Amino acid sequence: MQAIPTYVVTGATRGIGRAVAKELAGRGFRVFAVGRSVELLQSLSEACGSRVTTVAADLCSIAGVEQLLASIPSDSEIAGLVHSAGSLVPLQPYEQIDMNELAEHFRIHVGVPIELFNSLSRDCTVKRMLFIDSYSASNARLGWGAYSIVKAAAQMAARCAAQELPGTRTIRAYPGAVNTRIVDAVLASDTQTASTFASMREKGEFAEPEDVARFLVALLVDATDELIGSRDVFDYNNPGDRADVFQLTRS
C-alpha cells in the first residue's frame, strides 16, 4: 500500500497556516500542524480528525524544533513543508524601531524556516517547501519599515533556498491582502494604509484564508515541477496564476 503523503505546516493555529492544514487534511493527507497555542491546536484537531497530528511547540527554541522532530518518524518523506509561522511586526515610524524586538521577528520569520528545514532534512526527505511571501518585501510604505525589512530578509532566505537546495522544490507565493490579524493591526495603526484597508474591508476586497489555502495547497500537491519552475513567485491576486494553478485541480 502506498504511504499517505505527509505535510508539515507551521503557524497552524490561525490564519493561512490553519486553513492550509485543514485543506490538506480535507484532501486526505497526513498533516503535522505546529503552533504555540494548545487550545487552538485542540480545536484544529477536533475539526480535522486523525489526519492531523498537532504539535504544541515554540520553534524559536531548539527544544521546540526537537519536539517537532520527535513527532515525525525518521526517514520520512515530507511531501511539503509550509512555513506559515509569523508574528505581528509593529507598524511604527522608522525612528521607533526597537533593535531587540526586530531581532526576535527576524528569528521567527527568517531563522525558524532555516533551522527547521536543516533539522528535518538530516533524517527526512523534503520534496517541496512553501514560503508565504509579501508585497511588502519590495515596497517601502510609511510606518511599515520594520515589517518590510523583516519580510525582505525572509524573501531572500526563500530565494537562496530555491537556488541552493536542488533536492527540494521551493515555492514562493504572494497571498496578497488576506483577512487575518494583520488587517486588524493595520486598521488600529496610525499609518496611511489604515484608511486604505478600511475602504478595502468595507468593499469586501480581502481574500479569506480558506480561499488562499486552496491556491497554496494546489501548488503544493497538484502543480508539476515544470509549472513551479516556470516562475519565481506565484501571486494569488494574479488571474493568470490562479487560472494555471486551479486548472490543475480540475484536470
C-alpha positions as CSV (number, residue, x, y, z in Angstrom):
1,M,0.0,0.0,0.0
2,Q,1.3,3.4,-0.9
3,A,2.1,5.7,2.0
4,I,-0.1,8.7,2.6
5,P,1.8,11.9,1.7
6,T,2.9,13.8,4.8
7,Y,3.0,17.6,5.2
8,V,4.3,19.8,7.9
9,V,2.6,23.2,8.5
10,T,3.9,25.8,10.9
11,G,1.8,28.6,12.2
12,A,-1.2,26.2,12.1
13,T,-3.2,27.9,14.9
14,R,-4.5,30.8,12.9
15,G,-5.0,32.4,9.5
16,I,-3.4,31.0,6.4
17,G,-1.5,28.2,8.2
18,R,-4.6,26.9,9.9
19,A,-6.5,27.0,6.6
20,V,-3.7,25.2,4.8
21,A,-3.6,22.4,7.4
22,K,-7.4,22.0,7.2
23,E,-7.3,21.9,3.4
24,L,-4.6,19.3,3.3
25,A,-6.4,17.1,5.9
26,G,-9.6,17.5,3.9
27,R,-7.8,16.1,0.9
28,G,-6.8,13.1,2.8
29,F,-3.2,13.9,3.6
30,R,-1.3,13.4,6.8
31,V,-0.5,16.7,8.5
32,F,1.8,17.7,11.3
33,A,0.4,21.0,12.4
34,V,2.7,23.1,14.6
35,G,1.8,26.1,16.8
36,R,2.1,27.5,20.3
37,S,-1.5,27.6,21.4
38,V,-2.6,24.3,22.8
39,E,-6.2,25.4,22.8
40,L,-6.2,26.4,19.1
41,L,-4.4,23.3,18.1
42,Q,-7.0,21.2,20.0
43,S,-9.8,22.9,18.1
44,L,-7.9,22.2,14.8
45,S,-7.6,18.5,15.8
46,E,-11.3,18.3,16.6
47,A,-12.1,19.9,13.2
48,C,-9.8,17.6,11.2
49,G,-9.7,14.3,13.0
50,S,-7.0,11.7,12.9
51,R,-5.3,13.1,9.7
52,V,-3.8,15.9,11.8
53,T,-1.2,15.4,14.4
54,T,-0.8,18.6,16.4
55,V,2.5,19.7,18.0
56,A,2.4,22.5,20.5
57,A,5.9,23.9,20.3
58,D,7.8,27.2,20.1
59,L,10.0,26.7,17.0
60,C,12.2,29.7,18.1
61,S,13.8,27.3,20.6
62,I,16.0,24.3,19.8
63,A,13.8,22.4,22.3
64,G,10.7,23.2,20.2
65,V,12.3,22.1,17.0
66,E,13.4,18.9,18.6
67,Q,9.9,18.3,19.9
68,L,8.6,18.5,16.4
69,L,11.3,16.2,15.0
70,A,10.5,13.7,17.7
71,S,6.9,13.6,16.5
72,I,7.8,12.7,12.9
73,P,9.1,9.2,12.1
74,S,12.8,9.3,11.0
75,D,13.4,8.6,7.3
76,S,10.0,10.0,6.4
77,E,9.4,11.6,3.1
78,I,7.9,15.1,3.7
79,A,5.8,15.9,0.7
80,G,5.6,19.5,1.7
81,L,6.9,21.8,4.4
82,V,4.8,25.0,4.8
83,H,6.4,28.0,6.5
84,S,3.4,29.9,7.8
85,A,4.5,30.8,11.3
86,G,4.8,34.5,11.7
87,S,4.4,37.4,14.2
88,L,2.7,40.8,14.3
89,V,5.6,43.1,13.5
90,P,4.8,46.5,14.9
91,L,3.7,49.2,12.4
92,Q,5.5,52.2,13.6
93,P,7.8,55.0,12.4
94,Y,11.4,54.1,11.5
95,E,12.8,56.1,14.4
96,Q,10.8,54.0,16.8
97,I,12.0,50.6,15.6
98,D,13.5,48.6,18.6
99,M,16.6,46.6,17.8
100,N,15.8,43.8,20.2
101,E,12.2,43.4,19.0
102,L,13.3,43.4,15.4
103,A,15.8,40.7,16.1
104,E,13.0,38.5,17.6
105,H,10.9,39.0,14.5
106,F,13.9,38.0,12.3
107,R,14.2,34.9,14.4
108,I,10.6,33.9,13.7
109,H,10.4,34.9,10.0
110,V,13.9,34.1,8.9
111,G,15.7,31.9,11.4
112,V,13.0,29.4,12.1
113,P,12.4,28.3,8.5
114,I,16.2,27.8,8.0
115,E,16.6,25.9,11.3
116,L,13.5,23.8,10.7
117,F,14.5,22.7,7.2
118,N,18.1,22.0,8.1
119,S,17.0,19.9,11.1
120,L,14.2,18.0,9.2
121,S,16.4,17.2,6.2
122,R,19.0,15.4,8.4
123,D,16.7,12.5,8.7
124,C,13.9,13.1,6.2
125,T,13.5,14.0,2.6
126,V,11.7,17.3,2.0
127,K,10.2,17.2,-1.5
128,R,8.6,20.7,-1.6
129,M,8.8,23.7,0.6
130,L,6.4,26.7,0.5
131,F,7.2,30.2,1.7
132,I,4.4,32.8,2.3
133,D,5.9,35.9,0.6
134,S,4.7,39.5,0.9
135,Y,4.5,42.5,-1.4
136,S,6.0,44.5,1.5
137,A,9.3,42.8,0.9
138,S,9.9,45.1,-2.0
139,N,7.6,48.1,-1.3
140,A,8.5,50.6,1.3
141,R,5.5,52.3,2.9
142,L,5.3,54.9,5.7
143,G,5.1,53.2,9.1
144,W,5.8,49.7,7.6
145,G,9.6,49.9,8.0
146,A,10.2,47.0,10.4
147,Y,7.6,44.8,8.7
148,S,9.1,45.4,5.2
149,I,12.7,44.8,6.5
150,V,11.7,41.5,8.1
151,K,9.8,40.4,5.0
152,A,12.6,41.4,2.7
153,A,15.0,39.2,4.6
154,A,12.5,36.3,4.7
155,Q,12.1,36.6,0.9
156,M,15.8,36.5,0.3
157,A,16.1,33.4,2.5
158,A,13.5,31.7,0.4
159,R,15.2,32.7,-2.8
160,C,18.5,31.4,-1.5
161,A,16.8,28.1,-0.6
162,A,15.4,27.9,-4.2
163,Q,18.9,28.3,-5.6
164,E,20.9,26.1,-3.2
165,L,18.6,23.2,-2.4
166,P,18.3,21.2,-5.7
167,G,16.7,18.2,-3.9
168,T,13.8,20.3,-2.6
169,R,11.4,22.2,-4.9
170,T,10.9,25.6,-3.3
171,I,7.7,27.6,-3.9
172,R,7.2,31.3,-3.1
173,A,3.6,32.6,-3.1
174,Y,2.1,36.1,-2.6
175,P,-1.3,35.7,-0.8
176,G,-2.0,39.5,-1.1
177,A,-4.4,41.1,1.3
178,V,-6.0,38.4,3.4
179,N,-8.5,38.7,6.3
180,T,-6.1,37.8,9.1
181,R,-4.8,39.5,12.3
182,I,-2.5,41.8,10.3
183,V,-5.6,43.6,8.9
184,D,-6.8,44.4,12.4
185,A,-3.3,45.6,13.3
186,V,-3.2,47.9,10.3
187,L,-6.7,49.3,11.0
188,A,-5.6,50.1,14.5
189,S,-2.4,51.8,13.4
190,D,-1.6,55.4,12.6
191,T,-0.3,54.5,9.2
192,Q,-1.6,56.0,6.0
193,T,-2.5,52.5,5.0
194,A,-5.2,52.3,7.7
195,S,-7.7,54.2,5.6
196,T,-6.9,52.2,2.5
197,F,-7.5,48.9,4.5
198,A,-10.7,50.3,6.0
199,S,-12.1,51.0,2.5
200,M,-11.0,47.6,1.3
201,R,-12.7,45.9,4.2
202,E,-15.9,47.8,3.5
203,K,-15.8,46.7,-0.1
204,G,-15.1,43.1,0.8
205,E,-11.8,43.1,-1.0
206,F,-9.8,41.0,1.4
207,A,-9.4,37.3,0.5
208,E,-10.4,34.8,3.1
209,P,-7.7,32.4,4.4
210,E,-9.6,29.4,3.1
211,D,-9.6,30.7,-0.5
212,V,-5.8,31.4,-0.4
213,A,-5.3,28.0,1.2
214,R,-6.9,26.2,-1.7
215,F,-4.5,28.0,-4.1
216,L,-1.4,27.2,-1.9
217,V,-2.4,23.5,-1.5
218,A,-3.0,23.2,-5.2
219,L,0.6,24.5,-5.7
220,L,1.9,22.0,-3.1
221,V,0.0,19.0,-4.3
222,D,-1.1,19.3,-7.9
223,A,1.5,21.6,-9.6
224,T,4.0,19.9,-11.8
225,D,7.7,20.6,-11.3
226,E,7.6,22.3,-14.7
227,L,4.9,24.8,-13.6
228,I,6.7,25.5,-10.3
229,G,9.9,26.1,-12.2
230,S,8.3,28.4,-14.7
231,R,8.2,31.5,-12.4
232,D,10.0,32.8,-9.3
233,V,6.8,33.5,-7.4
234,F,3.1,32.8,-7.6
235,D,0.6,35.5,-6.9
236,Y,-2.9,34.7,-5.7
237,N,-4.1,38.0,-7.0
238,N,-2.8,37.4,-10.5
239,P,-5.7,35.9,-12.6
240,G,-3.2,34.1,-14.8
241,D,-1.5,32.4,-11.8
242,R,-4.9,31.4,-10.3
243,A,-6.1,30.0,-13.6
244,D,-2.9,28.0,-14.1
245,V,-3.0,26.6,-10.6
246,F,-6.7,25.9,-10.2
247,Q,-6.8,24.3,-13.6
248,L,-4.7,21.5,-12.1
249,T,-7.4,20.7,-9.5
250,R,-10.0,20.3,-12.2
251,S,-7.9,18.1,-14.6
